[in-house]
Each structure stands twice: as structure tokens, then as C-alpha cells.
């Protein structure tokens, strides 16, 4: 869907006029998945311990060390544990923020506050979230900024995460605090088998395309009415189609049968979801029940059946699509917000339970994404959704898909129980 304001603000007269009127001037996002930061400035904010690991990881990714101007600024703040030590952090960003190019990246590395040795360290490490989110809003120019928390001991598995955060794939992810553990990633298997629900259009179709690009065999699942679209998709990408209603009594059993026929699934992406909006005082019971069943009960039931049957392979990945509405709430969406917040609670509990099996569980929470659904939203609401974020524009289905692809990567074994917002750092929510 065309964003006429974005186009106008980046035209000659439009740029002048919006500047004169003090209107937003969003920079077009470069979301080329093949684009990787060419040069990065790596700085140490007071005796950090990750400098060598970051250097080795950047070498693997083909990112050169440089001084401003750079495509990325990576700051090791693992040595910053006192109020006095924060001045070093201030100086790094005070002197170098302007040297990050448009569509650049900022990555701040810090210790997990849950592992702080004392109250001051806990305060500083948690305080970095407020700092980072403010910084992400100040950076502008389509620059995305993230905070990566790591354990206080051991080498975190950074390659997959830095590979994502420094690339065009993370273009619409900003202002996030992501925890990365020390799990050692296994070798990538390009022949992975992936199940994607709600696969026939929009975000689901983009997810299927992204996994197929990596060489995975994708099983696209959607309602029986989407069978023709699923068949075309499968034929085009060399995948498979599974047309069924995931709320049907036999749905979980049929999915288990499909998994067993393929030797199990490596990745499950719970993308299927619906809205049935109405304020709760006017909402009929079937609107409530249908949304809760599709968005929350069915993913839990299907996952439980697959696990019980041993059809999610060791080292597997489960990724569920939540929503910004599940974090911030929304008028007329008590049912939808409940179901999507429920997804977050389920995923966090599931991550703990599945850790011994080497299976990770994570969620993504999209904000305003340009789809057929948002195209039908009234103009003023649509424009508010586009502008009320740090990047000043809507996201694309591929932004969600690439984030899921990163969480499902074999190298992302150290990430589990996380909820990553794909919202351009929306001004709504926590």
C-alpha cells in the first residue's frame, strides 16, 4: 500500500514544506535482507568484557571496524555498573551518534539486570532500557537501536543476533531489549521443515516466502477456503499445503499426522489470527469465543499435541505472533488484546518448560503493518498508526517475517522466552 505522505516528505518541495511547517520527515527504510552494515564503530563504555567476542563476530559477518561516519555503532556497556561509570556511556553517544549514517544501526550490549550482584548494578543495567529507548527516538533518520542483554558469565551466542540487528532484515525493529544466552548454536540445516499457520496471505505469506528463501520446506496451513492460494504458494516455492480449520476437533490430530509423515517439524510459526472488534458492552459472546479459540486456544492445543507425539525435533523453534494490542490494549479489542497478551504468557512459560529439550519459544508483537486489513482502516487512524513510531512510517509484512526467521535460526538457540516488538518503536505500549 502506497504511503503518499512518506513519498511527499522525501520529494524536493515536500521536504522543504514539511521542514518549514515542523512536520515529520521520515526517511524511507532500506529493508533489503541482503544489506549488512559495511563498517561499524565498536566502543567500550568502561571496561567491558565483550570486545574480543564482538570483534570476532563482526569478522565472521564481514563488517569492518571504522570511525565515523559508520553504518553501525556497537557499544559494550558490560563494564558499566555504577552511576559514575555512566559518564563514559554518555560521552560515547554524545560524540558519535551523529556519525551513524541514515538507515544505520545502534547496538548496546549490557549485563542482564536479573543477575546483578548489587542494587546499584541492578539499577544501572535496568536504566539502560530507558536510555536506549530515548536514544532510539533521538537517532531518527531510519536508524534502529537495540539493547542486547547477556549473562554476566560466559560468551553469549551473538552471531545470529548481530547478523540480524546489523542487517536490513531488522529495519522495523527498534527500541527493543533482547536477552541472549550462552547456548551454543548447532549447524544450520537448510532443509528444515517449517509449519506456518495463516499462511495464504499478508504476514503469513511473507513468512512462508522468507523461510523458503533459506531452503526450508514450508508447510503452509490455512482455512479450507484458502486451498487454491495455498496450492499455488506450495507449487511456487516447492512446499506443501495443509487446508484445515485449526479450531476443528480433529485439527491437532491431522497436524500431528502431517508432522509424522515428514519426520517431525523443526519450526512451528503460529501466525493464524483474527479480529472481531467491538466494545465489550456491545460484544456478542461468539465474537469473544471465536477470537479466543483461534488466537490462543488453538495454538496451545496444536503445540501440546505435537510435543506429546514427539513431533517437534530437538533443537526446534516455536514462534508465535502476538500483537502490540496485547501489550498496550486497544479500544474495541478486549477479546483480541486478551488473546494476544495470553500468547505472551503462554510462550514465556513454554520456553522454561522446553529448555531441557533444546527447544526455544519466542513471540513477535507487530505494530502497524501495511496489509489488506490495515488498508481498510479509516484514513485518520491509518495515518496515526503510521506516524506514531520512531521511524514515522508503517511496517511491511516482510519485517515481521524476517524477525521470525531470526528467532527460528539454528544460531538463535540462546534466545528463548522473548517478545520482540516489530513496530518501529511505537509510541504506544511499554
C-alpha positions as CSV (number, residue, x, y, z in Angstrom):
1,X,0.0,0.0,0.0
2,X,1.4,3.4,-1.0
3,X,2.4,5.9,1.7
4,X,1.8,9.2,0.0
5,X,3.0,11.3,2.9
6,X,6.3,9.5,3.0
7,X,6.8,10.0,-0.7
8,X,5.9,13.7,-0.5
9,X,8.1,14.4,2.5
10,X,11.0,13.0,0.6
11,X,10.4,15.0,-2.6
12,X,12.1,18.3,-3.2
13,X,9.3,20.6,-2.4
14,X,7.8,18.2,0.1
15,X,11.0,18.0,2.1
16,X,11.2,21.8,2.2
17,X,7.5,22.3,3.1
18,X,7.3,19.7,5.9
19,X,10.5,21.1,7.4
20,X,9.1,24.6,7.3
21,X,5.9,23.5,9.0
22,X,7.7,21.3,11.5
23,X,6.0,18.2,10.3
24,X,7.6,14.7,10.5
25,X,10.2,13.9,7.9
26,X,10.5,10.1,7.9
27,X,13.4,8.6,6.0
28,X,12.5,5.7,3.7
29,X,13.5,2.4,5.2
30,X,16.1,0.3,3.4
31,X,14.9,-3.2,4.3
32,X,16.9,-5.2,1.7
33,X,17.5,-8.5,3.5
34,X,20.9,-8.8,1.9
35,X,22.2,-5.5,3.2
36,X,24.7,-5.8,6.0
37,X,26.4,-2.9,7.8
38,X,29.7,-2.4,5.9
39,X,31.5,-0.6,8.7
40,X,31.0,-0.3,12.5
41,X,32.5,1.7,15.3
42,X,33.0,-0.5,18.4
43,X,33.3,1.4,21.6
44,X,33.9,0.3,25.2
45,X,31.9,2.1,27.9
46,X,34.2,1.4,30.9
47,X,35.9,-1.9,30.9
48,X,33.5,-4.1,29.1
49,X,34.3,-7.8,28.6
50,X,32.9,-8.5,25.1
51,X,35.3,-6.5,22.9
52,X,37.1,-9.6,21.6
53,X,33.9,-11.6,21.0
54,X,32.3,-8.7,19.2
55,X,35.4,-8.3,17.0
56,X,35.5,-11.9,16.1
57,X,31.7,-11.9,15.3
58,X,32.0,-8.8,13.1
59,X,34.8,-10.5,11.2
60,X,32.5,-13.5,10.5
61,X,29.8,-11.2,9.3
62,X,32.1,-9.2,7.1
63,X,31.7,-6.0,9.0
64,X,34.8,-3.8,9.1
65,X,35.9,-1.7,12.0
66,X,35.9,2.0,11.3
67,X,35.5,5.5,12.7
68,X,32.6,7.8,11.9
69,X,30.8,8.0,9.6
70,X,29.7,4.4,10.1
71,X,26.8,2.1,9.4
72,X,26.6,0.9,12.9
73,X,27.7,1.9,16.4
74,X,28.2,-1.0,18.8
75,X,28.8,-0.2,22.5
76,X,30.0,-2.7,25.1
77,X,28.5,-1.5,28.4
78,X,29.1,-4.7,30.3
79,X,31.6,-2.8,32.4
80,X,29.1,0.0,33.3
81,X,27.8,-0.9,36.7
82,X,27.8,2.3,38.8
83,X,26.3,5.7,38.4
84,X,29.8,7.2,38.0
85,X,30.5,4.8,35.1
86,X,27.6,6.0,33.1
87,X,29.5,9.1,32.1
88,X,31.6,7.0,29.7
89,X,28.4,5.9,28.0
90,X,27.2,9.5,27.7
91,X,30.5,10.5,26.1
92,X,30.4,7.8,23.5
93,X,27.0,8.6,22.3
94,X,27.4,12.4,22.7
95,X,30.5,12.3,20.4
96,X,29.4,9.6,17.9
97,X,25.6,9.5,17.5
98,X,25.7,12.0,14.6
99,X,28.3,9.8,12.9
100,X,25.8,7.0,12.3
101,X,24.6,7.1,8.7
102,X,20.8,7.0,7.8
103,X,19.4,3.5,8.0
104,X,22.2,2.7,10.4
105,X,22.2,0.6,13.5
106,X,23.0,1.0,17.2
107,X,23.5,-2.0,19.4
108,X,24.1,-1.6,23.1
109,X,25.5,-4.7,24.9
110,X,24.9,-5.0,28.7
111,X,24.6,-7.5,31.5
112,X,21.2,-8.9,32.4
113,X,19.8,-6.9,35.4
114,X,18.3,-10.1,36.8
115,X,21.8,-11.2,37.5
116,X,23.1,-8.0,39.1
117,X,25.5,-8.5,42.1
118,X,24.1,-5.5,44.0
119,X,21.4,-2.8,43.9
120,X,23.4,-0.2,42.1
121,X,24.3,-2.6,39.2
122,X,20.7,-3.6,39.0
123,X,19.6,0.0,38.7
124,X,22.2,0.8,36.1
125,X,21.6,-2.2,33.9
126,X,17.8,-1.7,34.0
127,X,18.3,2.0,33.5
128,X,19.9,1.3,30.2
129,X,16.4,0.4,28.8
130,X,15.1,3.9,29.4
131,X,18.3,5.3,27.9
132,X,18.2,3.1,24.8
133,X,14.6,3.8,24.1
134,X,15.1,7.5,24.4
135,X,18.2,7.2,22.2
136,X,16.3,5.3,19.6
137,X,13.8,8.2,19.4
138,X,16.5,10.8,19.1
139,X,18.5,9.0,16.4
140,X,15.9,9.4,13.7
141,X,17.0,9.0,10.0
142,X,15.6,5.4,10.0
143,X,18.3,4.4,12.5
144,X,17.3,1.4,14.6
145,X,18.7,0.9,18.1
146,X,18.6,-2.1,20.3
147,X,19.8,-3.2,23.8
148,X,21.1,-6.8,24.0
149,X,21.3,-8.2,27.5
150,X,23.8,-11.0,28.1
151,X,24.6,-13.2,31.1
152,X,27.3,-12.0,33.5
153,X,29.5,-15.0,32.7
154,X,30.3,-17.0,29.6
155,X,30.3,-15.9,25.9
156,X,26.8,-15.1,24.6
157,X,25.8,-16.5,21.3
158,X,25.9,-13.2,19.5
159,X,26.4,-14.1,15.8
160,X,22.8,-14.8,14.8
161,X,21.6,-11.7,16.7
162,X,24.2,-9.3,15.5
163,X,23.7,-10.7,12.0
164,X,20.1,-9.8,12.2
165,X,20.4,-6.5,14.0
166,X,23.1,-5.1,11.7
167,X,21.2,-6.1,8.5
168,X,18.3,-4.7,6.5
169,X,16.2,-7.5,8.0
170,X,15.8,-5.7,11.3
171,X,14.7,-2.4,9.6
172,X,11.4,-2.1,11.5
173,X,12.6,-3.4,14.9
174,X,13.8,-0.6,17.2
175,X,13.9,0.3,20.9
176,X,14.0,-3.4,21.9
177,X,15.7,-5.1,24.9
178,X,16.6,-8.6,23.9
179,X,18.1,-11.3,26.1
180,X,20.7,-13.6,24.6
181,X,22.0,-16.6,26.4
182,X,25.2,-18.6,26.1
183,X,23.7,-21.6,24.3
184,X,26.0,-22.9,21.6
185,X,24.3,-23.0,18.2
186,X,24.2,-26.1,16.1
187,X,25.0,-26.2,12.4
188,X,22.4,-24.7,10.1
189,X,20.2,-27.2,8.3
190,X,18.8,-25.6,5.2
191,X,16.4,-28.5,4.7
192,X,14.4,-27.7,7.8
193,X,10.7,-28.5,7.9
194,X,8.6,-25.5,8.9
195,X,4.8,-25.2,9.7
196,X,3.3,-21.8,9.2
197,X,-0.3,-21.2,10.1
198,X,-2.4,-18.5,8.5
199,X,-0.1,-18.8,5.5
200,X,-2.1,-17.8,2.5
201,X,-1.8,-14.0,2.6
202,X,-0.3,-11.0,4.3
203,X,2.2,-11.6,7.1
204,X,1.7,-15.4,6.7
205,X,2.6,-15.4,3.1
206,X,5.7,-13.2,3.8
207,X,6.8,-15.7,6.5
208,X,6.5,-18.6,4.0
209,X,8.5,-16.7,1.4
210,X,11.3,-15.9,3.9
211,X,11.7,-19.5,5.1
212,X,11.6,-20.8,1.5
213,X,14.4,-18.4,0.6
214,X,16.6,-20.2,3.1
215,X,15.9,-23.6,1.6
216,X,13.4,-24.8,4.2
217,X,10.5,-27.0,3.2
218,X,7.4,-25.0,4.3
219,X,4.0,-26.5,5.1
220,X,1.5,-23.6,4.7
221,X,-1.6,-24.1,6.7
222,X,-4.8,-22.0,6.3
223,X,-8.6,-22.3,6.2
224,X,-10.2,-24.7,3.6
225,X,-11.4,-21.6,1.7
226,X,-7.8,-20.7,1.0
227,X,-6.9,-24.0,-0.5
228,X,-6.3,-22.6,-4.0
229,X,-4.0,-19.9,-2.8
230,X,-2.1,-22.4,-0.6
231,X,-1.7,-24.8,-3.6
232,X,-0.3,-22.0,-5.7
233,X,2.0,-21.0,-3.0
234,X,3.3,-24.5,-2.4
235,X,3.8,-25.1,-6.1
236,X,5.7,-21.8,-6.5
237,X,8.0,-22.4,-3.5
238,X,8.4,-26.2,-3.5
239,X,6.5,-26.5,-0.3
240,X,3.3,-28.2,0.9
241,X,-0.2,-27.1,1.6
242,X,-2.5,-28.1,4.5
243,X,-6.0,-26.7,4.3
244,X,-7.9,-27.1,7.5
245,X,-9.6,-25.1,10.3
246,X,-7.2,-25.1,13.3
247,X,-10.2,-24.9,15.6
248,X,-11.8,-28.1,14.3
249,X,-11.9,-31.0,16.8
250,X,-9.6,-33.1,14.6
251,X,-7.2,-30.3,13.6
252,X,-4.4,-31.1,16.1
253,X,-4.5,-34.8,15.2
254,X,-4.3,-34.0,11.5
255,X,-1.3,-31.7,12.0
256,X,0.4,-34.4,14.1
257,X,-0.2,-36.9,11.2
258,X,1.4,-34.4,8.8
259,X,4.4,-33.9,11.0
260,X,4.9,-37.6,11.5
261,X,4.8,-38.1,7.7
262,X,7.7,-35.6,7.4
263,X,9.8,-36.9,10.3
264,X,8.7,-34.1,12.5
265,X,8.8,-30.3,12.3
266,X,11.8,-28.2,13.1
267,X,9.9,-24.9,13.3
268,X,6.3,-24.0,14.2
269,X,5.1,-20.5,13.4
270,X,1.7,-19.7,14.9
271,X,0.6,-16.8,12.8
272,X,-3.1,-17.5,12.2
273,X,-5.3,-14.9,14.0
274,X,-8.5,-13.0,13.6
275,X,-10.1,-9.8,14.9
276,X,-13.8,-9.4,15.8
277,X,-13.8,-5.9,17.2
278,X,-16.5,-4.3,19.4
279,X,-16.5,-2.6,22.7
280,X,-17.2,-5.2,25.4
281,X,-20.5,-3.8,26.4
282,X,-21.7,-4.4,22.8
283,X,-19.8,-7.5,22.0
284,X,-21.7,-10.7,21.3
285,X,-20.4,-13.9,23.0
286,X,-19.5,-15.5,19.7
287,X,-17.1,-12.6,18.9
288,X,-15.3,-13.3,22.2
289,X,-15.2,-17.0,21.9
290,X,-14.1,-17.2,18.3
291,X,-11.2,-14.8,18.8
292,X,-10.1,-16.6,22.0
293,X,-10.3,-20.0,20.2
294,X,-8.4,-19.1,17.1
295,X,-5.8,-16.8,18.6
296,X,-5.0,-18.6,21.8
297,X,-6.6,-22.0,22.4
298,X,-5.8,-23.5,19.0
299,X,-2.0,-22.7,19.1
300,X,-1.7,-24.1,22.6
301,X,-3.7,-27.2,21.7
302,X,-1.7,-27.9,18.5
303,X,1.6,-27.3,20.2
304,X,0.7,-29.6,23.1
305,X,-0.3,-32.4,20.7
306,X,2.9,-32.1,18.6
307,X,5.1,-32.2,21.8
308,X,3.2,-35.1,23.2
309,X,3.7,-37.0,20.0
310,X,7.4,-36.1,19.8
311,X,6.9,-34.3,16.5
312,X,8.9,-31.2,17.3
313,X,12.5,-32.2,16.8
314,X,15.2,-31.5,19.5
315,X,16.6,-28.0,18.9
316,X,13.2,-26.9,17.4
317,X,11.8,-23.5,17.3
318,X,8.3,-22.2,18.3
319,X,7.4,-18.7,17.3
320,X,4.0,-17.2,18.0
321,X,2.6,-13.9,16.6
322,X,1.3,-11.7,19.4
323,X,0.4,-8.0,18.8
324,X,1.1,-4.6,20.1
325,X,-2.6,-4.6,21.2
326,X,-1.7,-7.4,23.6
327,X,0.9,-5.1,25.2
328,X,-0.9,-1.7,25.1
329,X,-4.5,-2.6,24.7
330,X,-6.9,-1.0,22.2
331,X,-10.5,0.3,22.3
332,X,-12.9,-2.3,20.9
333,X,-10.3,-5.1,21.2
334,X,-10.7,-6.6,24.7
335,X,-11.0,-10.0,23.1
336,X,-8.1,-9.6,20.7
337,X,-5.8,-7.9,23.3
338,X,-6.6,-10.7,25.8
339,X,-5.8,-13.4,23.4
340,X,-2.5,-11.8,22.2
341,X,-1.4,-11.0,25.8
342,X,-2.2,-14.6,26.5
343,X,0.1,-15.7,23.8
344,X,2.9,-13.8,25.6
345,X,2.2,-15.5,28.9
346,X,2.0,-19.0,27.2
347,X,5.3,-18.5,25.3
348,X,7.2,-17.4,28.4
349,X,6.0,-20.4,30.4
350,X,6.6,-22.8,27.4
351,X,10.2,-21.5,27.0
352,X,11.0,-22.6,30.5
353,X,9.4,-26.0,30.1
354,X,11.1,-26.8,26.8
355,X,14.6,-25.6,27.7
356,X,15.8,-29.1,28.6
357,X,14.9,-30.4,25.1
358,X,16.8,-27.6,23.5
359,X,13.5,-26.2,22.0
360,X,13.1,-22.4,22.1
361,X,9.8,-20.5,22.3
362,X,9.5,-16.8,21.4
363,X,6.9,-14.3,20.3
364,X,6.8,-11.3,18.0
365,X,4.4,-8.4,18.5
366,X,3.8,-6.5,15.3
367,X,2.6,-2.9,15.4
368,X,1.1,-1.1,12.4
369,X,1.9,-3.3,9.4
370,X,0.8,-2.4,5.9
371,X,-1.6,-5.3,4.9
372,X,-5.0,-5.7,3.3
373,X,-6.5,-5.4,6.8
374,X,-4.9,-2.1,7.6
375,X,-5.7,-0.8,4.1
376,X,-9.4,-0.9,5.2
377,X,-8.8,1.2,8.3
378,X,-10.2,4.8,8.2
379,X,-7.6,7.3,6.8
380,X,-7.0,9.2,10.1
381,X,-6.5,6.1,12.1
382,X,-4.2,4.6,9.4
383,X,-2.1,7.8,9.4
384,X,-1.8,7.8,13.2
385,X,-0.7,4.2,13.1
386,X,2.0,5.1,10.5
387,X,3.4,8.2,12.2
388,X,3.2,7.3,15.9
389,X,6.5,5.5,16.0
390,X,10.2,6.5,15.9
391,X,10.5,5.6,12.2
392,X,7.4,7.6,11.2
393,X,6.0,5.0,8.8
394,X,4.2,1.7,8.7
395,X,5.9,-1.7,8.6
396,X,5.7,-4.3,5.9
397,X,4.8,-8.0,6.3
398,X,8.4,-8.9,5.5
399,X,9.6,-7.0,8.6
400,X,7.6,-9.5,10.8
401,X,8.7,-12.4,8.6
402,X,12.4,-11.6,8.9
403,X,12.2,-11.2,12.7
404,X,10.6,-14.6,12.9
405,X,13.3,-16.1,10.6
406,X,16.0,-14.7,13.0
407,X,14.3,-16.2,16.1
408,X,13.9,-19.6,14.3
409,X,17.5,-19.6,13.1
410,X,19.7,-22.5,14.4
411,X,22.1,-19.9,15.7
412,X,19.4,-18.3,17.9
413,X,19.5,-21.1,20.4
414,X,20.4,-18.6,23.1
415,X,17.1,-16.7,22.7
416,X,14.0,-18.1,24.4
417,X,11.0,-16.6,26.2
418,X,11.5,-13.3,24.4
419,X,8.8,-11.0,23.0
420,X,10.2,-8.8,20.2
421,X,8.1,-5.9,19.0
422,X,8.1,-5.2,15.3
423,X,6.7,-1.7,15.4
424,X,9.3,0.8,14.5
425,X,9.4,1.7,18.3
426,X,5.7,2.5,18.5
427,X,4.8,5.3,21.0
428,X,2.1,3.0,22.4
429,X,2.7,0.3,25.0
430,X,5.6,-0.4,27.3
